[in-house]
């Protein structure tokens, strides 16, 4: 039996942390689909044409060094706006979503485009200011030279690009549970996400 959990949301909202915790709680696989786009973005920065990079992507590319840098994040957002790149990565994501035992996929268009039939859908969000502060502190802890205002501007720029792109814009699925983490600690956010997914699982078992 497969049970697909789609978790979408903007950068630094907490969806990655929540997704890993939800997958561990229910004992299912987890795919950070953003890594696919980061891997393509990194290869683009290395001089590879993005559509070619997407079509040639292999699992090992998801383990490459430097996928979490700010430059790669911006490149990922840019390549994600290219329809041919998205199309090249769809089959990989859908196959993973229906794996035996279930799966959690987190990204920006899982519940709307990749897996609209997912049994459980969450949209994890937070204010741009809160997300920029989280990202700034993460970057500073990693030794990056930046400032909060720059990170906030980058966050808003990426939000606009992700939400306004013609192909698979960032938005909640109509039947997604909205989880705003602006004022939540990690434990509370994870608990609310698990409760929302558990409710959907119960609904499915009694349907």
C-alpha positions, 0 to 999 in steps of 0.5 A: 500500500502506498500513501503519499504525503505532499508538503509544499511551501516557500524557502525557510518555512520549515518544510524540510525539517517537518518533512523529515520528522513526518517521514520518520514518524510514519516510517516512510521514505522522504524525498526533498525535491528541492535537491533535484532543482539545486543539483540542476542549478549547481550544474548550470553554475558549472556551465551545463545547459539546464535542460541538458542537466535535468535530463541527465540527472542521476541520484549521485548528483543529489549528494554533490558538495555545495548544494545548500549554498545561497548561490545554488538556491538562487540558481535552483529557483531560476532553473525551476522556472524552465518548463522543460526542466520541470518536465524532465524531473516529473517522472522521477518524483512521481515514481518515488511518491508511489513507492511501496509503504508510502512517501513524503515529498517536499517541494513547491508544487507537489500537491498541485502538480506532481502528486495532486492525488496525494492522500495528505497535503500540507502547505508550510509557510511563515512570514518573509521576515521570519524566514529571512531571519532563519536563513540569515542565522543559518548562513551566519552559523555556516560562516557566510558573509552576509546581512539580514537585509540582503537575505530578506531581499533575496527571500522576497525576490525568490518568493515572487519568482516562485509564485509568478512563474507560468509553469507550476507556480508556488501556491497551496493546493485547494485541499492542503492543510495550511501550517504557519510556523511563524510563531511555532517552535520546531516541536509544535510545528512537527506535532501539528503536521503529524496530527494533520497527516494522521487525520488523513490516514484515519479518513482513508482507512475508514473510507 
